[in-house]
Amino acid sequence: MTILRRLASIASWILRRDRAEQQLDDEIRSFVEMSTAERVEEGIPPAEARRLALAEIGGVERIKERVRMGRHGALLDDLGRDVRYAFRLVARQRTFTAVIVATLALGIGANTAIFSILDGLLLRTLPIEHPERLAQLVAAPPSEQDSWTYPIWHEIQRHSVRFDGAFVWTGPDAEFDLSTGGESRFVNGVWASAGAFAVLGVRPVLGRLFEPSDDIRGGGSSGPVVVISHAFWQTYFSGTRDVIGRTLTLERVPLTIVGVTPRGFFGVVAGRSFDVVVPLGVEPLIRGSESRLDRRTSWWLQVFVRLKPGQSREAAAAVMQTLKPGIREATLPPTRPGRNNDRYLADPFTLVDAERGPSSRLREGYSRPLLVLMVVVGLVLLIACANIANLLLARATARHHEWSVRLALGATPGRLARQLMIESLLLAAIGAAAGVFVADSGSRLLIAQLASDSVSLELPLDARMLAFTAGVALIAALVFGVAPAWRATRGVPIDAMKDRGRVSGASASTPLANGLVLVQVALSLVLLIGAGLFLRSFNGLTRVPLGFEGDRVLLTVIDARRADLAPSARLATYERIHERVLAIPGVEHAAVSITAPLGEMWIRRIEVSGSPLRGSDAPGVGPEGFGSTDRPIPANAPLAVFNGITSGWIATFGTPLLAGRDISRNDATGSPRVALVNQAFARKFLGGANPVGHTMHATREPGAPIEIVGLVADAVYRDIREATLPTAYVPLPQSVDRSLVEDPNMTAPAVITLSVRPTSGQPSLLTKGVAAAISEVNPTLALTFEPLDRRVSETLTRERLLAILSAAFGVLALVMASIGLYGVTSYAVSLRRTEIGIRMALGAARSAVIGLVLRRVALLVAGGLVVGLAVAVWVSRFVATLLYGLQPRDPLTILAASATLALIAAVAGWLPAHHASRLDPTQVLRDG
Amino acid sequence: MKKTTDVHRGTLALMVLKTLDVLGPLHGYGLARRIEQISKDGLTLNTGTLYPLLLRLEQEGAITSERRPSENNRSARFYRLTRAGRKQLEAETRAWEQTTAQISRFFAVKAKDLP
């Protein structure tokens, strides 16, 4: 039969359903009438004849149902009927529905929220045309270097026709100061080559994006220009359309706004957003003498190419490789004594997939925590589903009579199961709809928490998210709907005849419900152990001895790069600021330093007298210099971190001096060179011996050796999580590293940190006084204030978030599991009411009844704990890298979690047990 | 009560078509009785089987039905073979005859008949 005909048949049946039903009635009636008539003719009395005819035909409704099932479109019709029925039921049982929908909304919402962040950060491709054709230029492994110098980019750009374009998009890590003096107001900036937008395929919502002429040094025909993001346009310029042509001052340099990028375009780094995009050619204007355009040793650009349609990444990489020798030759950095450029020339050019943007610290730092959270919310939803399944099973008992009647009337078990599945699906759908709202606010809240890690994610509620939510809801419906539906297929029609209260089949649901509770207990234990591990890990991190008093110091980053201050006058200015600040009432100590804890890192290769560690170009030795890096410092390399400080540093930070003397005002530019070192330094270079009296010198820097005059206690330098770095403190006036600076007149770096310690009270209360004092000395300096404890706490964002969320979900799981346990135990007690009544009538003590009930609970909980422990031990190794100072199988945590769960479970089980022991035997026996 | 013999699946449809072919339009009750008669009372037709089958055949277009007065002036639905139904009957009859011929040859076979 053709499909068309079948469709017509379905349509006609739906349209003429009433007539078809009428026909069916007529058919059966005429059958009975004819059958009766024939028997009457045979001489049987009419009443008896009719009875026989009816007996012959059997169940009329059953026949009708079979005919209905045979009709085309019957399934559709039944489904419609089931859905309507499900709606009526859901609407009638308000409390029941509300509890389930709320549970599901939380469970599904949490899943969608975490997934949306996971998706935005890890999975989603870039919001550009053909993201699959984007590739990033990196040096081959193992160096994994992904930044390039401007001269190299300049060469690559000349060959960009070999691809479908190449461009630079670096950042957003440049922070541009919008202010014209005093406290800084930073925006996130990106350096981009002129072709970036064209190659990415991004079109402006307003004005224009870059043209080749914008990328000319010092600005093209339109002068220095800038493109702003949609978000920045909305917040800073309130979205006015006349923003084009206006001036935006970045780092005291006026730039002309030429265009606005479209909404939702965040560049190429997922999870980061930019405010402004500045052409590379404008860089010399903004960075002045520190411009990196001509430096062949400044690795700061990220280079991308777009593959031609049909060009494979391998083919493009091969092209790159053929270009490499020429490019390398043309961009050779100046050689230093004792070094050559062999490695520079040898390092290959490779292309890596950049469909989702380059790998970033953000992505690497959060991918595992997000996956862990995804698993956590998945488990929470599973526990919620188990609870709902138990609720449905309990209600199934209440509806047992209804089903028996329906079975007796000719409904098939499959039909009942389908009806129940539809009810489950409907509940899940309503829960998912509510969950979307939970997810929306939940993910926003989470992103706000991550703001200190400057995470910025657009989380659109698009088809992708809705599909995920629908998928989760469907799975949830299957998980909690299958058990009750399966139960329904086991109903027995004969039960319809029995009294409602004495349904034998009902007890069949308890093994299932018990199994569900066992699973709940097991999963809750896993979540509790996880929460315990993360909480203890975070707690451990907050208790790490910092080596300084974080809550007593206000940091002020002073930036002189754009200020009216000659490099030769910097040191004197900083010293004047130091004196002025010390004169502020309420200031106890103050110091000026090149860097501050948890800030930039200054690392040097050194030689220490009497130390076996010697300078060598051993492979794996990290780079010297100044900046921020995550790379570990090899224990066998003669590397140490440095800081240049003024007198008062150790008093300001509260780091104890253990031996020798502090740095004083007398350690000036021309005086003998001295240094303080910490205990880690002494351990690394001198095997823990007292370092005072030893000398050292930086391998690369000529000049007199530095005498170690004091030993200070270990203090955190870069990261709370790592072992203390070997640190040396040198006087600020003696700290200019001639090998790093190009201006011979420079007396101190352009960016320094002023640390202030108040005599009492909140360090941040000093902000105004400090700002005023600095402004008295030089009003053009750019200032950023930050209490040290905030800097400390912000480095723990990831751990804090993981601890809070896993604890919250762990508690939620615990609550749900105990509700499940309570429900199942109460139900079991209600089934055994008669038995318990008889036992009590026969003289069983209350305690015996409680014991009877609690034994079951204990069995369930013990089973759950065993399963949960096994699972926890198995999965714990996946979180090992997220823990600090803790083994993933930390026995104390496991014990505490198990004990907590057992205690809560005991309470949840004791309540119904207690209730059972209060039963009045006479009452029970009378009720039967 | 008569002893019930199970009808081979698919054969009932053939019986209905053949009965309608031989006797012309019939109502449901008549059809049931005729089939029982023809099969020499060895078969009780379950109404629960007959009506779904009639519906299926009608949906397939093998039979069609209309209301008209029956022999004793009761209004009843009469089923009639369509042209497509007749073709189907012929095809199925041929197939059935072939099958039975095959099967009987197998039943008739003895060891000595085989080389």
Interface residues (C-beta under 8 A of the other chain):
Chain A: M1 R5 S9 Q23 L24 D26 E27 I28 S30 F31 E33 M34 S35 A37 E56 I57 G58 G59 R62 I63 R66 V67 M69 G70 R71 H72
Chain B: H27 G28 Y29 G30 A32 N46 T47 G48 Y51 P52 L55 R56 Q59 E60 G61 R67 S70 N72 R74 S75 A76 R77
